[in-house]
Amino acid sequence: MSTPKDLRYSEEHEWVKDEGGNYRIGITHFAQSELGDIVFVELPSVGDDIKADEPFGSVESVKTVSELYAPISGKVIEVNEGLEDSPEFVNESPYENAWMIVVEPSNVSELDELMSAEAYEKMTVGE
């Protein structure tokens, strides 16, 4: 299971990628593998505000429905509309095609609370 080193990770299994001051967010490979086949993704709208550690959407798999928790606070400036028609991208490409939202952060210091790839890997293997 790959954990890209250039991303930051939340305890709720979301990843965050810095894109020059805005942040792209998705769920990790570990999360999608635990959920099973994703059949539906519900995301916020452009312009919505999200708050760190609060739900911003959900993913539905053949096993369950899981909420997505915001790793940082801010305004949604882009949504991956491709997931509406192709939710399977979450299973096939969680770090590339299945990004979920792009956020303009309201408090960049929240990024300091996120884990490095190494720390996230330790958490997911139970060390």
N, CA, C and O atoms as CSV, one atom per row, in Angstrom:
chain,resi,resn,atom,element,x,y,z
A,1,MET,N,N,0.852,-1.176,0.000
A,1,MET,CA,C,0.000,0.000,0.000
A,1,MET,C,C,0.896,1.235,0.000
A,1,MET,O,O,1.773,1.380,0.851
A,2,SER,N,N,0.666,2.109,-0.951
A,2,SER,CA,C,1.529,3.279,-1.045
A,2,SER,C,C,0.958,4.439,-0.235
A,2,SER,O,O,-0.255,4.638,-0.176
A,3,THR,N,N,1.856,5.196,0.384
A,3,THR,CA,C,1.492,6.405,1.115
A,3,THR,C,C,2.395,7.516,0.598
A,3,THR,O,O,3.537,7.639,1.039
A,4,PRO,N,N,1.891,8.333,-0.340
A,4,PRO,CA,C,2.736,9.391,-0.899
A,4,PRO,C,C,3.355,10.269,0.182
A,4,PRO,O,O,2.681,10.715,1.110
A,5,LYS,N,N,4.652,10.502,0.035
A,5,LYS,CA,C,5.418,11.237,1.051
A,5,LYS,C,C,5.165,12.744,1.026
A,5,LYS,O,O,5.437,13.427,2.013
A,6,ASP,N,N,4.646,13.275,-0.092
A,6,ASP,CA,C,4.461,14.722,-0.205
A,6,ASP,C,C,3.106,15.210,0.318
A,6,ASP,O,O,2.777,16.389,0.181
A,7,LEU,N,N,2.323,14.312,0.914
A,7,LEU,CA,C,1.009,14.668,1.433
A,7,LEU,C,C,1.013,14.684,2.951
A,7,LEU,O,O,1.921,14.144,3.584
A,8,ARG,N,N,-0.004,15.305,3.533
A,8,ARG,CA,C,-0.237,15.269,4.982
A,8,ARG,C,C,-1.512,14.455,5.189
A,8,ARG,O,O,-2.350,14.368,4.292
A,9,TYR,N,N,-1.659,13.856,6.379
A,9,TYR,CA,C,-2.747,12.908,6.619
A,9,TYR,C,C,-3.467,13.192,7.933
A,9,TYR,O,O,-2.864,13.637,8.909
A,10,SER,N,N,-4.787,12.921,7.933
A,10,SER,CA,C,-5.580,13.081,9.150
A,10,SER,C,C,-5.828,11.720,9.790
A,10,SER,O,O,-5.689,10.681,9.144
A,11,GLU,N,N,-6.192,11.742,11.052
A,11,GLU,CA,C,-6.530,10.498,11.741
A,11,GLU,C,C,-7.785,9.859,11.162
A,11,GLU,O,O,-8.021,8.667,11.359
A,12,GLU,N,N,-8.581,10.630,10.457
A,12,GLU,CA,C,-9.813,10.122,9.840
A,12,GLU,C,C,-9.560,9.604,8.417
A,12,GLU,O,O,-10.506,9.296,7.691
A,13,HIS,N,N,-8.289,9.509,8.022
A,13,HIS,CA,C,-7.867,8.905,6.744
A,13,HIS,C,C,-8.109,9.782,5.520
A,13,HIS,O,O,-8.343,9.273,4.424
A,14,GLU,N,N,-8.052,11.095,5.706
A,14,GLU,CA,C,-8.036,12.000,4.562
A,14,GLU,C,C,-6.605,12.448,4.311
A,14,GLU,O,O,-5.792,12.531,5.231
A,15,TRP,N,N,-6.314,12.736,3.038
A,15,TRP,CA,C,-5.002,13.293,2.694
A,15,TRP,C,C,-5.187,14.731,2.226
A,15,TRP,O,O,-6.255,15.129,1.760
A,16,VAL,N,N,-4.096,15.504,2.369
A,16,VAL,CA,C,-4.098,16.916,1.996
A,16,VAL,C,C,-2.834,17.198,1.190
A,16,VAL,O,O,-1.728,16.838,1.595
A,17,LYS,N,N,-3.020,17.846,0.045
A,17,LYS,CA,C,-1.887,18.204,-0.811
A,17,LYS,C,C,-1.848,19.719,-0.980
A,17,LYS,O,O,-2.829,20.336,-1.396
A,18,ASP,N,N,-0.702,20.307,-0.652
A,18,ASP,CA,C,-0.491,21.747,-0.822
A,18,ASP,C,C,-0.308,22.042,-2.300
A,18,ASP,O,O,0.566,21.474,-2.956
A,19,GLU,N,N,-1.139,22.935,-2.814
A,19,GLU,CA,C,-1.038,23.342,-4.215
A,19,GLU,C,C,-0.846,24.851,-4.290
A,19,GLU,O,O,-1.614,25.560,-4.941
A,20,GLY,N,N,0.178,25.318,-3.621
A,20,GLY,CA,C,0.505,26.731,-3.677
A,20,GLY,C,C,-0.429,27.611,-2.882
A,20,GLY,O,O,-0.758,28.716,-3.312
A,21,GLY,N,N,-0.856,27.144,-1.741
A,21,GLY,CA,C,-1.720,27.944,-0.877
A,21,GLY,C,C,-3.147,27.453,-0.794
A,21,GLY,O,O,-3.853,27.773,0.162
A,22,ASN,N,N,-3.590,26.679,-1.781
A,22,ASN,CA,C,-4.874,25.985,-1.708
A,22,ASN,C,C,-4.549,24.508,-1.487
A,22,ASN,O,O,-3.436,24.061,-1.761
A,23,TYR,N,N,-5.530,23.760,-0.990
A,23,TYR,CA,C,-5.251,22.388,-0.591
A,23,TYR,C,C,-6.262,21.416,-1.174
A,23,TYR,O,O,-7.471,21.562,-0.997
A,24,ARG,N,N,-5.728,20.411,-1.878
A,24,ARG,CA,C,-6.530,19.352,-2.478
A,24,ARG,C,C,-6.699,18.258,-1.420
A,24,ARG,O,O,-5.746,17.920,-0.719
A,25,ILE,N,N,-7.909,17.707,-1.305
A,25,ILE,CA,C,-8.237,16.738,-0.260
A,25,ILE,C,C,-8.889,15.503,-0.875
A,25,ILE,O,O,-9.687,15.604,-1.807
A,26,GLY,N,N,-8.537,14.346,-0.342
A,26,GLY,CA,C,-9.165,13.086,-0.746
A,26,GLY,C,C,-9.053,12.090,0.387
A,26,GLY,O,O,-8.627,12.441,1.487
A,27,ILE,N,N,-9.438,10.825,0.122
A,27,ILE,CA,C,-9.262,9.795,1.142
A,27,ILE,C,C,-8.103,8.885,0.750
A,27,ILE,O,O,-7.759,8.757,-0.425
A,28,THR,N,N,-7.520,8.268,1.747
A,28,THR,CA,C,-6.313,7.474,1.539
A,28,THR,C,C,-6.600,6.108,0.934
A,28,THR,O,O,-7.735,5.632,0.923
A,29,HIS,N,N,-5.539,5.500,0.433
A,29,HIS,CA,C,-5.615,4.132,-0.068
A,29,HIS,C,C,-6.106,3.205,1.034
A,29,HIS,O,O,-6.945,2.337,0.790
A,30,PHE,N,N,-5.588,3.383,2.249
A,30,PHE,CA,C,-6.010,2.560,3.379
A,30,PHE,C,C,-7.522,2.668,3.578
A,30,PHE,O,O,-8.199,1.653,3.741
A,31,ALA,N,N,-8.053,3.886,3.565
A,31,ALA,CA,C,-9.492,4.099,3.787
A,31,ALA,C,C,-10.322,3.409,2.717
A,31,ALA,O,O,-11.286,2.712,3.035
A,32,GLN,N,N,-9.962,3.592,1.463
A,32,GLN,CA,C,-10.774,2.985,0.404
A,32,GLN,C,C,-10.698,1.465,0.468
A,32,GLN,O,O,-11.679,0.789,0.158
A,33,SER,N,N,-9.546,0.913,0.868
A,33,SER,CA,C,-9.421,-0.547,0.943
A,33,SER,C,C,-10.269,-1.111,2.082
A,33,SER,O,O,-10.796,-2.219,1.980
A,34,GLU,N,N,-10.400,-0.341,3.173
A,34,GLU,CA,C,-11.244,-0.767,4.298
A,34,GLU,C,C,-12.729,-0.679,3.937
A,34,GLU,O,O,-13.526,-1.499,4.394
A,35,LEU,N,N,-13.105,0.307,3.122
A,35,LEU,CA,C,-14.505,0.508,2.765
A,35,LEU,C,C,-15.006,-0.506,1.746
A,35,LEU,O,O,-16.181,-0.872,1.769
A,36,GLY,N,N,-14.140,-0.961,0.859
A,36,GLY,CA,C,-14.576,-1.834,-0.223
A,36,GLY,C,C,-14.997,-1.006,-1.428
A,36,GLY,O,O,-14.634,0.164,-1.545
A,37,ASP,N,N,-15.761,-1.616,-2.316
A,37,ASP,CA,C,-16.140,-0.951,-3.569
A,37,ASP,C,C,-17.027,0.256,-3.313
A,37,ASP,O,O,-18.120,0.130,-2.762
A,38,ILE,N,N,-16.546,1.431,-3.719
A,38,ILE,CA,C,-17.285,2.683,-3.556
A,38,ILE,C,C,-18.327,2.790,-4.672
A,38,ILE,O,O,-18.012,2.627,-5.851
A,39,VAL,N,N,-19.579,3.069,-4.275
A,39,VAL,CA,C,-20.663,3.162,-5.256
A,39,VAL,C,C,-21.278,4.560,-5.353
A,39,VAL,O,O,-22.012,4.849,-6.298
A,40,PHE,N,N,-20.980,5.437,-4.371
A,40,PHE,CA,C,-21.544,6.788,-4.399
A,40,PHE,C,C,-20.683,7.705,-3.547
A,40,PHE,O,O,-20.203,7.310,-2.484
A,41,VAL,N,N,-20.488,8.948,-4.024
A,41,VAL,CA,C,-19.740,9.958,-3.277
A,41,VAL,C,C,-20.595,11.215,-3.199
A,41,VAL,O,O,-21.079,11.710,-4.218
A,42,GLU,N,N,-20.781,11.735,-1.973
A,42,GLU,CA,C,-21.509,12.981,-1.779
A,42,GLU,C,C,-20.521,14.036,-1.297
A,42,GLU,O,O,-19.843,13.844,-0.287
A,43,LEU,N,N,-20.442,15.145,-2.019
A,43,LEU,CA,C,-19.477,16.202,-1.719
A,43,LEU,C,C,-20.188,17.541,-1.549
A,43,LEU,O,O,-21.318,17.706,-2.009
A,44,PRO,N,N,-19.533,18.499,-0.889
A,44,PRO,CA,C,-20.121,19.835,-0.755
A,44,PRO,C,C,-20.109,20.561,-2.096
A,44,PRO,O,O,-19.590,20.053,-3.089
A,45,SER,N,N,-20.680,21.737,-2.105
A,45,SER,CA,C,-20.693,22.575,-3.307
A,45,SER,C,C,-19.587,23.608,-3.239
A,45,SER,O,O,-19.119,23.965,-2.157
A,46,VAL,N,N,-19.169,24.088,-4.411
A,46,VAL,CA,C,-18.222,25.202,-4.462
A,46,VAL,C,C,-18.844,26.373,-3.707
A,46,VAL,O,O,-20.020,26.690,-3.886
A,47,GLY,N,N,-18.038,27.006,-2.863
A,47,GLY,CA,C,-18.508,28.126,-2.067
A,47,GLY,C,C,-18.876,27.747,-0.641
A,47,GLY,O,O,-18.981,28.617,0.223
A,48,ASP,N,N,-19.073,26.453,-0.386
A,48,ASP,CA,C,-19.385,26.005,0.977
A,48,ASP,C,C,-18.163,26.177,1.876
A,48,ASP,O,O,-17.021,26.076,1.428
A,49,ASP,N,N,-18.427,26.436,3.138
A,49,ASP,CA,C,-17.363,26.467,4.137
A,49,ASP,C,C,-17.327,25.127,4.846
A,49,ASP,O,O,-18.370,24.564,5.180
A,50,ILE,N,N,-16.112,24.613,5.078
A,50,ILE,CA,C,-15.959,23.388,5.851
A,50,ILE,C,C,-15.136,23.712,7.089
A,50,ILE,O,O,-14.354,24.663,7.100
A,51,LYS,N,N,-15.322,22.910,8.130
A,51,LYS,CA,C,-14.638,23.143,9.396
A,51,LYS,C,C,-13.860,21.897,9.764
A,51,LYS,O,O,-14.384,20.786,9.677
A,52,ALA,N,N,-12.616,22.072,10.174
A,52,ALA,CA,C,-11.748,20.950,10.539
A,52,ALA,C,C,-12.454,20.036,11.534
A,52,ALA,O,O,-13.114,20.488,12.470
A,53,ASP,N,N,-12.293,18.738,11.300
A,53,ASP,CA,C,-12.821,17.671,12.154
A,53,ASP,C,C,-14.336,17.525,12.093
A,53,ASP,O,O,-14.918,16.792,12.892
A,54,GLU,N,N,-14.981,18.213,11.157
A,54,GLU,CA,C,-16.423,18.058,10.990
A,54,GLU,C,C,-16.709,17.449,9.615
A,54,GLU,O,O,-15.926,17.636,8.684
A,55,PRO,N,N,-17.824,16.721,9.479
A,55,PRO,CA,C,-18.142,16.092,8.193
A,55,PRO,C,C,-18.329,17.111,7.072
A,55,PRO,O,O,-18.906,18.180,7.272
A,56,PHE,N,N,-17.824,16.753,5.879
A,56,PHE,CA,C,-18.045,17.610,4.710
A,56,PHE,C,C,-18.691,16.844,3.563
A,56,PHE,O,O,-18.992,17.429,2.523
A,57,GLY,N,N,-18.904,15.562,3.735
A,57,GLY,CA,C,-19.502,14.735,2.703
A,57,GLY,C,C,-19.498,13.296,3.171
A,57,GLY,O,O,-19.253,13.007,4.343
A,58,SER,N,N,-19.777,12.382,2.225
A,58,SER,CA,C,-19.776,10.967,2.585
A,58,SER,C,C,-19.441,10.116,1.373
A,58,SER,O,O,-19.574,10.541,0.226
A,59,VAL,N,N,-19.003,8.904,1.666
A,59,VAL,CA,C,-18.798,7.892,0.631
A,59,VAL,C,C,-19.627,6.679,1.006
A,59,VAL,O,O,-19.685,6.278,2.168
A,60,GLU,N,N,-20.271,6.101,-0.006
A,60,GLU,CA,C,-21.071,4.902,0.210
A,60,GLU,C,C,-20.394,3.758,-0.518
A,60,GLU,O,O,-20.065,3.860,-1.700
A,61,SER,N,N,-20.191,2.671,0.202
A,61,SER,CA,C,-19.610,1.482,-0.404
A,61,SER,C,C,-20.637,0.358,-0.335
A,61,SER,O,O,-21.729,0.535,0.203
A,62,VAL,N,N,-20.277,-0.794,-0.883
A,62,VAL,CA,C,-21.178,-1.936,-0.803
A,62,VAL,C,C,-21.338,-2.393,0.642
A,62,VAL,O,O,-22.297,-3.097,0.960
A,63,LYS,N,N,-20.414,-2.005,1.524
A,63,LYS,CA,C,-20.447,-2.401,2.935
A,63,LYS,C,C,-21.156,-1.400,3.838
A,63,LYS,O,O,-21.886,-1.797,4.746
A,64,THR,N,N,-20.947,-0.094,3.597
A,64,THR,CA,C,-21.362,0.910,4.580
A,64,THR,C,C,-21.371,2.307,3.969
A,64,THR,O,O,-20.942,2.506,2.833
A,65,VAL,N,N,-21.866,3.265,4.739
A,65,VAL,CA,C,-21.744,4.685,4.399
A,65,VAL,C,C,-20.824,5.303,5.448
A,65,VAL,O,O,-21.031,5.116,6.648
A,66,SER,N,N,-19.821,6.030,5.000
A,66,SER,CA,C,-18.876,6.671,5.924
A,66,SER,C,C,-18.822,8.162,5.650
A,66,SER,O,O,-18.806,8.598,4.499
A,67,GLU,N,N,-18.792,8.935,6.721
A,67,GLU,CA,C,-18.653,10.373,6.570
A,67,GLU,C,C,-17.206,10.722,6.267
A,67,GLU,O,O,-16.277,10.030,6.685
A,68,LEU,N,N,-17.040,11.811,5.531
A,68,LEU,CA,C,-15.725,12.379,5.243
A,68,LEU,C,C,-15.525,13.536,6.205
A,68,LEU,O,O,-16.394,14.401,6.322
A,69,TYR,N,N,-14.390,13.565,6.895
A,69,TYR,CA,C,-14.125,14.614,7.868
A,69,TYR,C,C,-13.078,15.578,7.337
A,69,TYR,O,O,-12.027,15.165,6.847
A,70,ALA,N,N,-13.375,16.855,7.439
A,70,ALA,CA,C,-12.473,17.885,6.938
A,70,ALA,C,C,-11.173,17.893,7.742
A,70,ALA,O,O,-11.205,18.020,8.966
A,71,PRO,N,N,-10.034,17.759,7.066
A,71,PRO,CA,C,-8.760,17.832,7.779
A,71,PRO,C,C,-8.360,19.264,8.115
A,71,PRO,O,O,-7.561,19.494,9.023
A,72,ILE,N,N,-8.917,20.226,7.381
A,72,ILE,CA,C,-8.653,21.650,7.621
A,72,ILE,C,C,-9.939,22.434,7.371
A,72,ILE,O,O,-10.868,21.938,6.733
A,73,SER,N,N,-9.979,23.653,7.877
A,73,SER,CA,C,-11.129,24.548,7.661
A,73,SER,C,C,-10.873,25.433,6.450
A,73,SER,O,O,-9.729,25.749,6.125
A,74,GLY,N,N,-11.957,25.830,5.787
A,74,GLY,CA,C,-11.817,26.756,4.674
A,74,GLY,C,C,-13.019,26.751,3.766
A,74,GLY,O,O,-14.060,26.172,4.074
A,75,LYS,N,N,-12.848,27.420,2.622
A,75,LYS,CA,C,-13.913,27.531,1.621
A,75,LYS,C,C,-13.608,26.577,0.472
A,75,LYS,O,O,-12.486,26.535,-0.033
A,76,VAL,N,N,-14.617,25.814,0.064
A,76,VAL,CA,C,-14.481,24.896,-1.065
A,76,VAL,C,C,-14.433,25.724,-2.343
A,76,VAL,O,O,-15.367,26.466,-2.647
A,77,ILE,N,N,-13.326,25.591,-3.095
A,77,ILE,CA,C,-13.205,26.353,-4.339
A,77,ILE,C,C,-13.275,25.470,-5.587
A,77,ILE,O,O,-13.379,25.971,-6.706
A,78,GLU,N,N,-13.218,24.144,-5.382
A,78,GLU,CA,C,-13.333,23.218,-6.506
A,78,GLU,C,C,-13.827,21.885,-5.967
A,78,GLU,O,O,-13.471,21.479,-4.861
A,79,VAL,N,N,-14.660,21.201,-6.768
A,79,VAL,CA,C,-15.198,19.887,-6.407
A,79,VAL,C,C,-14.943,18.950,-7.576
A,79,VAL,O,O,-15.106,19.339,-8.732
A,80,ASN,N,N,-14.547,17.723,-7.286
A,80,ASN,CA,C,-14.306,16.730,-8.333
A,80,ASN,C,C,-15.647,16.146,-8.772
A,80,ASN,O,O,-16.123,15.154,-8.220
A,81,GLU,N,N,-16.237,16.779,-9.768
A,81,GLU,CA,C,-17.551,16.358,-10.241
A,81,GLU,C,C,-17.499,15.021,-10.955
A,81,GLU,O,O,-18.534,14.376,-11.125
A,82,GLY,N,N,-16.320,14.591,-11.378
A,82,GLY,CA,C,-16.180,13.301,-12.034
A,82,GLY,C,C,-16.550,12.133,-11.141
A,82,GLY,O,O,-16.911,11.062,-11.629
A,83,LEU,N,N,-16.462,12.338,-9.823
A,83,LEU,CA,C,-16.803,11.254,-8.902
A,83,LEU,C,C,-18.297,10.961,-8.870
A,83,LEU,O,O,-18.714,9.882,-8.450
A,84,GLU,N,N,-19.105,11.927,-9.318
A,84,GLU,CA,C,-20.550,11.706,-9.357
A,84,GLU,C,C,-20.879,10.561,-10.314
A,84,GLU,O,O,-21.692,9.695,-9.990
A,85,ASP,N,N,-20.249,10.556,-11.493
A,85,ASP,CA,C,-20.499,9.520,-12.490
A,85,ASP,C,C,-19.555,8.330,-12.351
A,85,ASP,O,O,-19.862,7.238,-12.830
A,86,SER,N,N,-18.409,8.530,-11.700
A,86,SER,CA,C,-17.401,7.464,-11.602
A,86,SER,C,C,-16.862,7.328,-10.176
A,86,SER,O,O,-15.680,7.574,-9.940
A,87,PRO,N,N,-17.717,6.938,-9.221
A,87,PRO,CA,C,-17.250,6.800,-7.839
A,87,PRO,C,C,-16.169,5.733,-7.678
A,87,PRO,O,O,-15.429,5.739,-6.694
A,88,GLU,N,N,-16.079,4.829,-8.634
A,88,GLU,CA,C,-15.057,3.774,-8.568
A,88,GLU,C,C,-13.642,4.327,-8.642
A,88,GLU,O,O,-12.691,3.625,-8.298
A,89,PHE,N,N,-13.479,5.582,-9.088
A,89,PHE,CA,C,-12.148,6.209,-9.086
A,89,PHE,C,C,-11.536,6.201,-7.686
A,89,PHE,O,O,-10.316,6.132,-7.538
A,90,VAL,N,N,-12.399,6.272,-6.646
A,90,VAL,CA,C,-11.893,6.273,-5.272
A,90,VAL,C,C,-11.111,4.995,-5.001
A,90,VAL,O,O,-10.082,5.029,-4.327
A,91,ASN,N,N,-11.595,3.858,-5.524
A,91,ASN,CA,C,-10.888,2.593,-5.349
A,91,ASN,C,C,-9.692,2.473,-6.283
A,91,ASN,O,O,-8.649,1.942,-5.903
A,92,GLU,N,N,-9.847,2.963,-7.493
A,92,GLU,CA,C,-8.819,2.773,-8.517
A,92,GLU,C,C,-7.645,3.742,-8.381
A,92,GLU,O,O,-6.510,3.385,-8.696
A,93,SER,N,N,-7.905,4.953,-7.918
A,93,SER,CA,C,-6.880,5.988,-7.951
A,93,SER,C,C,-7.102,7.023,-6.843
A,93,SER,O,O,-7.376,8.187,-7.134
A,94,PRO,N,N,-6.984,6.605,-5.563
A,94,PRO,CA,C,-7.347,7.516,-4.476
A,94,PRO,C,C,-6.509,8.783,-4.386
A,94,PRO,O,O,-6.964,9.779,-3.823
A,95,TYR,N,N,-5.283,8.770,-4.933
A,95,TYR,CA,C,-4.422,9.953,-4.824
A,95,TYR,C,C,-4.374,10.796,-6.094
A,95,TYR,O,O,-3.864,11.916,-6.066
A,96,GLU,N,N,-4.888,10.287,-7.193
A,96,GLU,CA,C,-4.836,11.042,-8.443
A,96,GLU,C,C,-6.238,11.425,-8.908
A,96,GLU,O,O,-6.661,12.565,-8.718
A,97,ASN,N,N,-6.962,10.485,-9.516
A,97,ASN,CA,C,-8.269,10.798,-10.101
A,97,ASN,C,C,-9.358,11.036,-9.070
A,97,ASN,O,O,-10.362,11.680,-9.376
A,98,ALA,N,N,-9.183,10.532,-7.862
A,98,ALA,CA,C,-10.271,10.578,-6.875
A,98,ALA,C,C,-10.099,11.665,-5.817
A,98,ALA,O,O,-10.677,11.559,-4.736
A,99,TRP,N,N,-9.322,12.702,-6.102
A,99,TRP,CA,C,-9.334,13.837,-5.172
A,99,TRP,C,C,-10.785,14.281,-5.063
A,99,TRP,O,O,-11.565,14.083,-5.995
A,100,MET,N,N,-11.149,14.873,-3.946
A,100,MET,CA,C,-12.553,15.202,-3.725
A,100,MET,C,C,-12.853,16.688,-3.809
A,100,MET,O,O,-13.765,17.106,-4.523
A,101,ILE,N,N,-12.079,17.489,-3.071
A,101,ILE,CA,C,-12.315,18.934,-3.074
A,101,ILE,C,C,-10.990,19.681,-3.007
A,101,ILE,O,O,-9.963,19.125,-2.619
A,102,VAL,N,N,-11.036,20.959,-3.396
A,102,VAL,CA,C,-9.914,21.874,-3.198
A,102,VAL,C,C,-10.440,22.981,-2.287
A,102,VAL,O,O,-11.522,23.529,-2.498
A,103,VAL,N,N,-9.631,23.295,-1.257
A,103,VAL,CA,C,-10.048,24.243,-0.232
A,103,VAL,C,C,-9.081,25.416,-0.161
A,103,VAL,O,O,-7.864,25.240,-0.221
A,104,GLU,N,N,-9.639,26.609,-0.032
A,104,GLU,CA,C,-8.867,27.801,0.315
A,104,GLU,C,C,-8.913,27.870,1.841
A,104,GLU,O,O,-9.970,28.136,2.413
A,105,PRO,N,N,-7.778,27.634,2.510
A,105,PRO,CA,C,-7.813,27.488,3.970
A,105,PRO,C,C,-8.119,28.794,4.697
A,105,PRO,O,O,-7.759,29.883,4.248
A,106,SER,N,N,-8.794,28.646,5.834
A,106,SER,CA,C,-9.051,29.816,6.670
A,106,SER,C,C,-8.103,29.863,7.865
A,106,SER,O,O,-8.012,30.883,8.548
A,107,ASN,N,N,-7.394,28.756,8.118
A,107,ASN,CA,C,-6.466,28.696,9.243
A,107,ASN,C,C,-5.341,27.709,8.905
A,107,ASN,O,O,-5.434,26.526,9.231
A,108,VAL,N,N,-4.289,28.193,8.256
A,108,VAL,CA,C,-3.214,27.295,7.805
A,108,VAL,C,C,-2.497,26.594,8.957
A,108,VAL,O,O,-1.839,25.577,8.738
A,109,SER,N,N,-2.608,27.113,10.169
A,109,SER,CA,C,-1.945,26.447,11.295
A,109,SER,C,C,-2.550,25.073,11.570
A,109,SER,O,O,-1.917,24.247,12.227
A,110,GLU,N,N,-3.765,24.811,11.079
A,110,GLU,CA,C,-4.369,23.488,11.243
A,110,GLU,C,C,-3.556,22.403,10.540
A,110,GLU,O,O,-3.624,21.232,10.911
A,111,LEU,N,N,-2.795,22.792,9.534
A,111,LEU,CA,C,-1.960,21.813,8.830
A,111,LEU,C,C,-0.924,21.198,9.760
A,111,LEU,O,O,-0.491,20.067,9.541
A,112,ASP,N,N,-0.521,21.930,10.796
A,112,ASP,CA,C,0.462,21.427,11.753
A,112,ASP,C,C,-0.070,20.239,12.544
A,112,ASP,O,O,0.704,19.475,13.120
A,113,GLU,N,N,-1.396,20.083,12.574
A,113,GLU,CA,C,-2.015,18.976,13.316
A,113,GLU,C,C,-2.029,17.682,12.502
A,113,GLU,O,O,-2.280,16.608,13.049
A,114,LEU,N,N,-1.761,17.778,11.209
A,114,LEU,CA,C,-1.814,16.598,10.344
A,114,LEU,C,C,-0.516,15.801,10.420
A,114,LEU,O,O,0.531,16.324,10.802
A,115,MET,N,N,-0.607,14.534,10.050
A,115,MET,CA,C,0.534,13.614,10.137
A,115,MET,C,C,1.350,13.575,8.853
A,115,MET,O,O,0.846,13.830,7.760
A,116,SER,N,N,2.612,13.251,9.020
A,116,SER,CA,C,3.468,12.936,7.881
A,116,SER,C,C,3.080,11.548,7.360
A,116,SER,O,O,2.338,10.817,8.016
A,117,ALA,N,N,3.584,11.198,6.189
A,117,ALA,CA,C,3.335,9.864,5.640
A,117,ALA,C,C,3.839,8.781,6.590
A,117,ALA,O,O,3.180,7.758,6.776
A,118,GLU,N,N,5.000,9.004,7.187
A,118,GLU,CA,C,5.580,8.007,8.098
A,118,GLU,C,C,4.696,7.798,9.324
A,118,GLU,O,O,4.457,6.661,9.730
A,119,ALA,N,N,4.212,8.883,9.911
A,119,ALA,CA,C,3.340,8.782,11.086
A,119,ALA,C,C,2.017,8.113,10.721
A,119,ALA,O,O,1.492,7.313,11.495
A,120,TYR,N,N,1.477,8.437,9.543
A,120,TYR,CA,C,0.230,7.832,9.110
A,120,TYR,C,C,0.396,6.326,8.905
A,120,TYR,O,O,-0.460,5.538,9.309
A,121,GLU,N,N,1.499,5.937,8.278
A,121,GLU,CA,C,1.766,4.510,8.085
A,121,GLU,C,C,1.845,3.776,9.405
A,121,GLU,O,O,1.315,2.672,9.528
A,122,LYS,N,N,2.496,4.367,10.396
A,122,LYS,CA,C,2.584,3.732,11.723
A,122,LYS,C,C,1.194,3.575,12.325
A,122,LYS,O,O,0.889,2.545,12.927
A,123,MET,N,N,0.353,4.589,12.167
A,123,MET,CA,C,-1.002,4.510,12.722
A,123,MET,C,C,-1.815,3.394,12.060
A,123,MET,O,O,-2.544,2.669,12.738
A,124,THR,N,N,-1.691,3.261,10.753
A,124,THR,CA,C,-2.536,2.299,10.035
A,124,THR,C,C,-2.052,0.855,10.186
A,124,THR,O,O,-2.822,-0.077,9.952
A,125,VAL,N,N,-0.803,0.659,10.569
A,125,VAL,CA,C,-0.352,-0.722,10.809
A,125,VAL,C,C,-0.380,-1.053,12.303
A,125,VAL,O,O,0.002,-2.149,12.712
A,126,GLY,N,N,-0.836,-0.097,13.109
A,126,GLY,CA,C,-1.055,-0.359,14.514
A,126,GLY,C,C,0.177,-0.349,15.392
A,126,GLY,O,O,0.180,-0.953,16.465
A,127,GLU,N,N,1.228,0.332,14.951
A,127,GLU,CA,C,2.441,0.390,15.775
A,127,GLU,C,C,2.325,1.448,16.844
A,127,GLU,O,O,3.254,1.635,17.629
